[in-house]
Structures are given as structure tokens and as C-alpha cells.
């Protein structure tokens, strides 16, 4: 069985002197490794520069960004993607399914651009 190769994207390759140095890298597929929208979201998250982002006003803002291929930021901690009708957050070792907690449904916990 063929498994797609995963690559490590190091934060130090994206930004020097990151305000948030952990995690030091993310394990991503080759296509995600080259995704410019994901890279800019990671730079914003690790530099703590959210000047291009604003608090979501409602759920339409969040899903409009997800459906356009963008990556909103949840609680100023996680990059969120939408794959196969599932919301996933990015951790060091890859994408993980988002648990449906009460905080997930509060629009103020989301940053969109």
C-alpha cells in the first residue's frame, strides 16, 4: 500500500525569533507543505501577529474562510482546516480531529482573515 510521504515544516524556516517557538515543526503532506495560505497562518500564529485577522462575528465567517481554503485560528493556539467534512486542528505530528466542546461554538474564540 502506498502511503504519501510526510515532510517536516520547521518554524525556524518560516520565521526568525518566533514569539511562540513550540512546536518547533509540523509534519505535513507535500501539498500542505507548499500551501501558502497555511504558511501565512503559521507565521501569524508563531509571531503572534494577528493584524490580518479579526474576531469572527458569526459561524458564516468561520465557514466562509474554511470553504475558501483558508485556515482560521482557534483560541490563538491552533490552525484549523476543513478536510472531508471534518474540522481538524494542526499539531506537531499532523492534523487531528477537533472535539466538539462548548468553547468550539463561541465565535469569539475564532480569528478569521
C-alpha positions as CSV (number, residue, x, y, z in Angstrom):
1,X,0.0,0.0,0.0
2,X,1.3,3.4,-0.9
3,X,1.5,6.0,1.9
4,X,2.1,9.6,0.9
5,X,5.4,11.0,2.2
6,X,5.1,13.4,5.1
7,X,7.6,16.3,5.5
8,X,8.5,18.4,8.5
9,X,8.0,22.1,8.1
10,X,10.2,23.8,10.7
11,X,9.1,27.1,12.2
12,X,12.6,28.4,12.0
13,X,12.4,28.1,8.2
14,X,9.4,30.4,8.2
15,X,10.2,33.0,10.8
16,X,13.3,34.0,12.8
17,X,12.9,34.5,16.6
18,X,9.4,33.2,16.8
19,X,7.3,34.5,19.7
20,X,5.8,31.1,20.1
21,X,8.6,28.5,19.4
22,X,6.6,25.4,20.3
23,X,6.0,23.2,18.4
24,X,9.3,23.6,16.5
25,X,7.9,21.8,13.4
26,X,4.8,20.4,11.9
27,X,4.5,17.1,10.0
28,X,2.6,17.8,6.8
29,X,1.9,16.2,3.4
30,X,3.9,17.6,0.4
31,X,0.9,19.6,-0.8
32,X,0.2,21.1,2.6
33,X,3.9,21.8,3.0
34,X,3.7,24.1,-0.1
35,X,0.3,25.7,0.8
36,X,0.9,29.5,1.1
37,X,-2.3,30.1,3.0
38,X,-1.2,27.6,5.6
39,X,2.3,29.1,5.8
40,X,1.0,32.6,6.3
41,X,-1.4,31.3,9.1
42,X,1.6,29.6,10.8
43,X,3.7,32.8,10.6
44,X,0.8,34.8,12.1
45,X,0.4,32.2,14.9
46,X,4.1,31.8,15.8
47,X,4.9,35.6,15.5
48,X,1.7,36.4,17.4
49,X,0.9,39.0,14.7
50,X,-2.8,38.8,14.1
51,X,-3.0,42.1,12.2
52,X,-4.6,40.4,9.2
53,X,-7.1,38.6,11.4
54,X,-10.2,39.7,13.3
55,X,-12.6,38.0,15.7
56,X,-15.3,36.0,13.9
57,X,-18.7,37.7,14.1
58,X,-20.6,34.5,13.4
59,X,-20.3,31.0,12.1
60,X,-20.6,32.1,8.5
61,X,-17.3,34.0,8.8
62,X,-15.6,30.8,10.0
63,X,-17.0,28.5,7.4
64,X,-16.5,31.0,4.6
65,X,-12.8,31.0,5.3
66,X,-12.7,27.2,5.6
67,X,-14.6,26.7,2.4
68,X,-12.3,29.1,0.5
69,X,-9.3,27.1,1.5
70,X,-8.1,29.4,4.3
71,X,-7.2,28.5,7.8
72,X,-8.8,30.2,10.8
73,X,-7.1,30.3,14.1
74,X,-8.8,28.9,17.2
75,X,-8.2,30.4,20.6
76,X,-4.9,31.9,19.3
77,X,-3.4,28.5,19.6
78,X,-4.4,26.2,16.7
79,X,-4.6,26.4,13.0
80,X,-7.8,24.8,11.8
81,X,-8.5,23.2,8.4
82,X,-11.6,21.6,6.9
83,X,-11.0,18.2,5.2
84,X,-13.6,15.7,4.2
85,X,-16.3,17.5,6.0
86,X,-14.3,17.4,9.2
87,X,-12.7,20.2,11.2
88,X,-9.2,19.4,12.0
89,X,-6.5,21.3,14.0
90,X,-2.8,21.2,13.4
91,X,-0.4,19.7,15.9
92,X,3.2,18.9,15.6
93,X,2.6,15.4,14.3
94,X,-0.1,16.3,11.9
95,X,-3.8,17.1,11.6
96,X,-6.1,15.9,14.4
97,X,-10.0,15.8,14.6
98,X,-11.4,18.7,16.6
99,X,-13.5,17.6,19.6
100,X,-16.9,19.3,19.8
101,X,-16.7,21.1,23.1
102,X,-18.8,24.0,24.2
103,X,-15.9,26.5,23.5
104,X,-15.9,25.5,19.9
105,X,-19.3,27.1,19.4
106,X,-18.3,30.5,20.7
107,X,-17.4,32.8,17.7
108,X,-15.2,35.0,19.9
109,X,-12.7,32.1,20.2
110,X,-12.0,32.3,16.4
111,X,-9.8,34.6,14.4
112,X,-10.5,34.9,10.6
113,X,-9.0,36.9,7.9
